[in-house]
């Protein structure tokens, strides 16, 4: 089940693990300041956040991005 969340802190935690810690993306590139204006999606497994994505809206168009899943849950 994927959830739209208002408190996007768990999404940022998953993104940090995947993009910054695992993939070595610079924090300045990952944390772009656009989180407050995005719609955040969270994928939980037994209550634990395992995946995340965001949708940035530009009028009627949405751009899906920052999609990630923890390494142990991929495949």
N, C-alpha and C positions, 0 to 999 in steps of 0.2 A: 504494500500500500504506500502510495506517495501522498504526502501531506503538504498543503500550503501553510506556511508558518508566519506568524507575526514576530515572534522572538527568533531572529535568524542566527543567534549565537551558535547553536549546534551546527548549523550549516557552515559557518565560518571555521569551526573546529575541524570538521571533516575536510574542508578545502585546504586548511593549513597542513594537515597531515599528508594529504595527497600531493598538492602542488608544491609547497615549500619544503617540507621535510623529505618526502620521497623523491619527487622529481627535480628538486633543486631550483625551482623558479624563485627569482628574487622577490622578497616580500613587497617591495615597492611596486612590482608589476602585478602581483596577485591582489593586494589590498589597494584597490583603485578609488576608493571613496564613493562608489556608486551603490553600495549595499542598501542605504536607506531608501533609494528610489526604485528598487527592484522588487519583484515578486519572488519569494524564496520557496523552493521545493525541498523537502527532506524525505529521505527514504530510511525508515527505521526497521530494525530487525530485533524482535523481542524487546522493544523499548529503547534500543541502543541505536544512535544515528550511524548509518553506514554509507549513505550517499547523499549528494546534494546537487542542486542546480539553481540557476536564477534566470528570470525572464526580465529583460529590460524593455520597457514599452516606449515607443515613439509614435504617438498618435494611435492609429489602429494596428500598427505593426509591432510584433513582439520578437525579440531576439533571444533565443535560448543560449545560455553560455555557462561557463564555470561548472560544467557537468563533471561529476567525479564519483567514484566508489572506492571505498577502502580496499587495499590490495588483497586482503584475505577473503573478500566477498566477491571478487571478480571471477568471471569464467562461466 
